[in-house]
Structures are given as structure tokens and as C-alpha cells.
């Protein structure tokens, strides 16, 4: 994780990750608080897709990240 901060707009948290390898990797984010909604955004916190990410009933988000890519998530808790 490279950043965890309050979102610039709205009542959400921004979590940012960077895959430092050239290979695709899989990972899981787990939150102790309930994640109501999770959205993939760009670096300016603008949504990339209108479709929210799947959050499991254990408050986890499974991600697959391409090599050398930055991922920014907007989490509504």
C-alpha cells in the first residue's frame, strides 16, 4: 500500500497500491469495518468504471493487478 487517506470528495477512503513487479499479481484487501461500496478510480479519484467492485461478505476485495501498475480504490465504509 502506498497511500491511505480521506477522499477529496465524499465520505470515503482512498487506498492506493503499486505492483512493483513486471508480472501480474493477485491480492486481497480486507477491512475491519464494513465496506459498503468499492470503486476503481484513477489517480485524480475519478471513477474508471461505473460498476462497483465485488466485496465479499467477509469485507474483502480480491484484485488482479497488471505489472508496474498503480491501483486506486475508493472505499465507502
Buried (B, 14 or more C-beta within 10 A) or exposed (E): EEEEEEBEEEEBBBBBBBBEEEEEBEEEBEBEEEBEEBBBBEEEBEEEEEEBBEBEEEBEBEBEBEEEEEBBBBBBB
